[in-house]
Amino acid sequence: MTVPTQEQFFTHTLPNGLQVLAQRMPDMESAAVAFYVRTGSRDEHDPALYGVSHFLEHMVFKGTADRSGDDITLAFNHMGAEFNAFTSFEETVYHARVLSDELPNAVALLADMMRPRLDADDFARERDVILAEITRGEDQPTQVAGRQFYQTYFNGTSLGHDVIGSKESIAAMTIEEMRAYFARRYAANNLILAVAGKLEWPQVLELADKYCSGWQVGDQGRPTEPFVPTPTVKHIPRELQQQHILLGYPFPAQESKEYYAAMMGADILGDGSGSRLFWNITHKGLAEAAVSQYSPFNGLGMHFFYIGSAPDAAADVLALVRAEIASIEADGVHEDELARAKAKLIGSTVLDGESTMRRMMNLPNSWLIDGRLKTIEEDIADIEAVTVEDVNRVFQHWPSADRTVMLTMGPRDDIA
């Protein structure tokens, strides 16, 4: 593949603050485009708004001043587009991938969607959809455990409530509250238009100016404060065939220079294949799952663990996981482990570079984390530069002792 060079990147800020990012990939036949809204459940500080970001994502597809919800779907279909959206703790993203000659139509449609009509009748109907979604989630043990864990870990912060909201908050929310939230958080200076693929930069600028230059200014970003969780053990009694155990403790923030070292350290310890937890626990059949991952956020991070095992074996498996954590913190990682972790991360980075969608999704992340757009070559160089000492330093500076939050769900209530 042709590795991108810096000259293929373009950036521009409209007078109203909307950021435009693009990567030209002339060897491709497709183009991917997204509006990246810097808002998610972390920005829902009022309990009355819990779940509004996700609810609003649904409402964006219900229509604009000039298009109905059906019109939006049909327009994407006429383009032959792949399209979707998602909401997380920190962002809401609306995206599409099309053949390059359909890029102007895709930008026009997505831009129109960014100014939804937010109709009261649509709101009432979609409320029932969200409530049904919450109810379905209550029947999924892993979803319940995950939501309860985040509520426990981030207790007292806006990261501690569910992206989807609660039955109480969704049932009581009003269309006026959603409209006010939209006006604040879907402001031009809080959005990024990202495009990657076969494109011409002057055309992208023209499209951005044509469809987005009249948008209002509002809130931008979010304030972040230091956070350390209170060490906690919580149990949720459920008659299940499996015991679910979730652990977490602080790790570097997404903006940290330790980002890649933290990512590879977590992979060495608990990646789903080839890690210490894999070889010493799941590969031996001692548990169905024993994995860890680095979960970075704006201003903070977490080293997260999930264990799924037979209830009778749960305490022993947890002891083995804790032993592996203690071992890597005390003795560090080995050169061969780091080499394998680098190879996997570089491989996924290069493969992502062959996808216009993946490259487009990387643009806002690179811009917000690094303050610039990085080439694949630069990403690979940053990965290669990580040393054993760097990874060991992460485990030494971010120890698990006296900072771990644990949640268990299942028939056993004696696991601690």
N, C-alpha and C positions, 0 to 999 in steps of 0.2 A: 504494500500500500504506500501511497504518498503521504509522508508525515507532514502535517501542516506547518507552515512557517508563520512568523509573527505578522508578515504583510497580509495575510489572509483574514486578519481580525479587524473589525471596525467598531467604533463606539461614537455615540453622539447623545447629547442631552438636549431635549426640547426646552424652550423657555419656561414651560410650566413644570419642569423637573422630571418628566418621563424619560427614563434611560433606555436607549436603543443599543442593543448589542448584536453583532452579526459575525458569522464565520463563513467565508466563501469556500465551498468545496466543489470546484469546477468539474471534477471527475464523476460526480454523482448526478443522478437524474431526478432526485427528489429534493424537497426542501421541507424542513420542520420549523414550525413557528409556535410561539406560546406567549401569552401574557402571564407574567409571574407577579402575583400580588403578594407583597410582603406582610401578610396577615394570616393568622391562624388562631387556634384555640388559646394560644399563649397571650393573645391580645384581648381576650374576653375577661376583663377584670370584674365586671359587674355580674353577680350570679344570675341576674335576669337574662343575660346574654349568653350563657353557657350553651354552646352548640350553634351559635349564629353563623360562624364562618362556614361550617359544613352545610347548614340550612341554606345559606346564601348561594353556595356553589350549585345546589339543586335549582334554586330560583333563577339563576342566570340562564339556564337552558329552557325556561318557560316562556321566554319571549321578550321582545324589545318594542320600542315605539312603532317599528316598521315590520317586524317579523313575529309570527307566532312561534310556539315551541315546535310545531310540526314543520314550519318553514325552515327553521334552523337545521333540523335533522335532514330534511330533503336537500337543502343547499349543500351540506357536507356530502351527502350521498351523490349528488350530481358532480361534485369534484372528484369523487372516488377517494375521499379522504379517510384516513384513520384519525379519529378524534376522541378526546376524553378530557377528564378533569380530575383533580384530587385535592383534598384538604389535609393538612398535617398540623402539627403543633405550631409551626412558624410560617407556613406559606399556603397559598391557594393557587393552583396552576391550571390554566386552560390551554390545551395544546392540540395541534393537528399536524399531520404529515401528508403532503400532497406531491404530485408531479410538479416539477418546477414552474411550468407555465400556469398552474393554478394558484401560485403563491399570492398574487394580488387579490384574488377572490377570498382566499383563506384569511388574509390579514383583515380585509374589509368585514368579513363575517365575525371574526373573533373580536374586532374592535367594536362592532355594533353590540355584541353580547356583553361587553364590559360596561354598557350603559343599559341594564335591564329595566323593564317597566315596573317590576316588583308590584304586581297586581294583587290586591287583597284577596280575591277569590282563588287565584293560583296559590297564594300563601296558605290559605285554609286547607286546600286539598293536599298540598305537599306536606303540611304538618302531619297528616295522617300517615303518609309514606315514611317520614322520619320516625314517628312513634312505632310503627310496625318494624322498622329496621332495628330500633333499640330493643324491642321485644324479642326479635329473632336472635340478637346477640346474647341475650340472657340465657339462651339454650346452648351456647358455645363455651365450654369451660375455659379454653385457652384465652378467649376474648375477655371473659369475666375476670380471670386471674390477671391478665395484662392490665386491664383498666384499674383494678383494685391496687395493683402494685404501684402504678404511676401516681394514683391518689395518695398512697401511703408515703412513697419516696419524696414526692414534691408537695407534701402537705403544707398548706399555707401560701402556696404560690399558684400562679395561673397555669403552670405546667401540670398542676395536680388534678385537673378535671378532664373529662373525656372530650375528644374531638367531636364526637357525635352529640354531646350534651346529655341531659337527663330527661326523663319523662316529665318531671316537674317544670324544668326550664323551657322545654319545647312547648309544652301545653300552655304555659302562661305568656310566652313571648308574643309581642304584637308586631304588626307590619310596620308601624311607625318606628319601633325600636330598631328593626332591621334596616329601614331606610336611613336612619341616623347613623348607624354603624357603617353602612355602605358609603355614605357621604364622607365620613372621616377616613376610612381605611382604603377605599378604592380610589383614592386621589391620585392624580397623575404623578406626583412626586413620590408615591409609594408603589409604583408599578415599573416593571421592566418588560420591554418588548424584545424577545430573543428570537433570532432566526439563524438557521444553519442549513447549508446545502448549496445547491446550484442557484445562485442569486447574483444580482447586480446591486451593489451598495447604493448607488444613486436612486434606484427604484425603491429600495427599502426606506430610504430617507423620505422620499416623496410620499410613500404610503403612510408612514408614521405621521408626517406633518398634516396630510389630508384628513386622516381619521382621528387623530389623538391630540392635535394642538389646542383644541378648544376645551379640553377637560380641566376640571377645577383642581386646585391645590388643597391639601389637607394634612393629616398626620403623616409622619415619615418615620420609618424604622420603629424602634421600641427601646425604652430604657432597660438596662440590664443591671442587676445587682448580684453581688457574691451570694452564693447559696451553698450551705452544707447541710445534708439531711440529718435528721435525728435517728441514731441507730434504733431499729425497731424490728420486732418479730411479730407478724400477724398471721393468724390462721383463719381460713374460711372453711367451715365444715360442709362437706358434700359427699354423698355416697357415690363415689366414682370408682372405676376400675383402675384408675391411675392417680398417683400423687403428683401434683404440679408444684414445683418449687421455683421461685424467682428471686434472684439476688441482684443487688446493685450497690455501687459505691462510686464516689466522684472520680472523674478522669479529666484530661485536658479538654478545654473548649475547642470549638471548631476553628477559631481564629488562631489557635496556639501554634507555635513553631514545632511543637511536639506532635502535631496531627498525624503525620505518617508513622512516626514511631509508635504512637498509641494504637493506630489501626493495625499495624503488623504485630504488636505485642498481643493484642486481643485475639488475632487470628492464630498466632502460634499457640496460645493457650487453649482456645476453644472453637476454632473454625470447624465447620461441619464435617470436614474430611482432612485427615492428615495432621490434626492438631494433637496436643497432649491429652486433652479430654477425649478425643476420638479414639486414639490408640489404647488408652488406659481404662476407658469406661465403655463407650458405646460399641467399639469394635469387639470387645470381649463379651458383649451381650449383657452387661450389668445394668443397663438402662436403655430405654428407647431413645432418649435424647439427653445430651449434656453438652451445651454449647455456650459460648460467650461472644459478645460483640461490643464494639465501640460505638456508643450512641452520642454523637456530638451535637451540641446546640449552640445558639448564639450566646456567648458569655459563659458557658459551662458545658460539662460533658459527664458521661456516666459509662462505667464498665458494667455491662448487663449480662446476667447469666440466666439460662433456662434449663431446668432439669425435669424430665418426665420419666417416671419409673413406676414399677409395681409398688404398691404401698408398703409391703413387707421389706422391700429393699431400699426404700427411700432414705432412711437415716444413714445407712452404710454408703450409699452413693453420694449423699451430701458431704459426708466425712472425706470421701475420696476427692471431691471437687475442692473442698477447703484445703486439703493436703497439697493439691496441685497449685493452688493460688499461693500458699505459703512457700512452696518450693521455688516457684518462678520469682517470687519477691526476694527470697533469700539468696538463691544461687544464680539467678539470671537466665538468659537464653543462650543458645549455642549458635555458632556461625552457620552450621548447616540448616538449622531451623529458620534463621533469618533469610538465608538464600532461597529456601523454598517459598517463604512468605512473599519475598520480593518478586519471584518468578510469577506467582499467582496474581499479584496485584498489577504487575507490568502487563501480563497477558490480558487481564480484563480491561486495562486502560487502552491498550492497542486495539482490542476488539471493539470497545466502545467508540473508538475513533473511526470505525468503518460504518457507523450508524449516524445518519443525520439527526435522528431523534435524540440519541444519547449525547452527541456533541452540543446540540441546542440546549438540552437540559443542564449541561455542565457550564454553560456561559454565565447564567446568573450566580451559580454557586461560586465559580471562580472570581467573579467580580465582587461579590459581597465578602468573601473570605480573604482573598488575596489583594483586592483593590485593583486588579487588572485581569486581563484575559491571558491564560497560559496555554502554550502549545503542548501537544503530547510529548514532545521532546523535553520540555521543561518539567512536566509531571514525572516523566521517567527519570530524569536527572535527580529530582527531589527524592524519589523513592530509592534510587541507587545510593544516594548520599547517606541514608540512614545506617548507623553502625550499631553493633551489639551494645556498645556503651550507651547509645541514645535510648534504645529500648529498655535497657536495664534501669536507666535513670528515671524513665517514666514510672516503672513499678516501684522504685525507691521513693520518688516524690509523691506518688499517689497510692499509698498503701491502703489495703482493705480493712486493717484492724481498727476497731472502734468507730467505723464510719459506714458499716454495711446495713442496708435495709433488706429484710427477707420477708417474703410472703409465701405461705403454703396453702394449697387448696386440695382437699381430698378427705378420705376417711380418717386419716391419722392426725391427731392434734398434739402429739408429743414430740414433734420435730423442731429443734431449735439450734 
